[in-house]
Amino acid sequence: MPPAQAALFGALLAFAVVALALFVRWQIGQRREAMRIEAGPQVSPEVEKVIRDVPVGVVIVGPHDELLSHNDAAVRIGAVRGSRLGYKRLLAAVRDVRFQSLNFDGPVDREPIPGQNPLQLQCRISLLSDDMVLLVAVDDAQSRRVEAVRRDFVANVSHELKTPIGAISVLAEAVESAKDDPEAVERFALRLQRETARLTELVGQIIDLSRLQAADPLLEQDGVELTEVVAESVGRTREQASNRGVNVIVARTTSTLVLGDRWQLADAISNLIQNAINYSDEGARVAISVIDTMEDGEQFVEVKVSDNGIGIKREEQERIFERFYRVDYGRSRSTGGTGLGLSIVRHIVLAHAGSVKVWSNPGQGSTFTLRFPAFHRRELQEEET
């Protein structure tokens, strides 16, 4: 082949190769673009990781209401169910943001469902690019419950404080007006002492309850012998039992340690014994026992306080651990009860990783059982090392 023809053929071949490469690249680009359009918007791995780490519910919704990404928190609070949003009103809010291009910030209620608790999510819904929508949702039911409890607590405290404070004020005036009558002064002074003692106990229990609700309620942690704590608690209540003619006995004990605060445990058991005495008639008996028990291979120790007093109705047994709740208001007031004793018991038991339960029947008495994990001193030594 002449040199000129060879050069021309080489040039044409090179052009053909370049043209083919460009065509193939164009075809690949077209296929990728078609796949991108078919697949729709995508969420990058970096964004996925951020969403997973966010502690509140986060969902990215595609242009056709499909879920492009969400985290576990969104599932837990009900914002996501399976492969779709959790409920219709939430989907409607997302669509409104997409169609109106206006962000939404506020509560979204779930439509009532028989047999399920009401659900309301505080939502922030924002429009992203490509008709994608970002949903950030928080279930503030817990915070609303806490706020309701706080309001009730403040109202109850105000009411409970007004009674002894008002009584002290009236009695002080009575003492002043009866200064020429020694017997009346003595009588009013005794009532002043009772009301002052009741006010002191109420304030002390409010302080105790506030401390028990702190992040770290235990002032001390050590191995505590429950038999000794029970003996101390019985000693605290001996005078009260004698005044009411109630016999307090320790029926059965076992030597087992519990990790915790000795004084708090004594307060819890003393409150149970005091309640048993207050709600028993003259000649009644209150029995305390400490028993070892096993469950699923773990060792526990139970403290039982039993009485044969007035008992508690079944519908009231779930409420007796509420603050200021009284089974018999008149009896509680006459014995100086504040309505906080069982609430304090419950918080102390929970702080010690334990549990409390009650068995009771009206007219047959009640048995309160405190259960704590058993403790061995070597466990504390291992933790320290």
Secondary structure, DSSP 8 states (H G I E B T S, - for coil): --HHHHHHHHHHHHHHHHHHHHHHHHHHHHHHHHHHHHH-----HHHHHHHHH-SSEEEEE-TTS-EEEE-HHHHHTTSEETTEESSHHHHHHHHHHHHHT--EEEEEE----TTS---EEEEEEEE-GGG-EEEEEE--HHHHHHHHHHHHHHHHHHHHHHHHHHHHHHHHHHHHHTTT-HHHHHHHHHHHHHHHHHHHHHHHHHHHHHHHTSSS--S--EEEEHHHHHHHHHHHHHHHHHHHT-EEEEEE----EEEE-HHHHHHHHHHHHHHHHHTS-TT-EEEEEEEEEEETTEEEEEEEEEE-SS---GGGTTTTTSTT--SSHHHHHHTT--S-HHHHHHHHHHHTT-EEEEEEETTTEEEEEEEEE-B-HHHHHHHH-
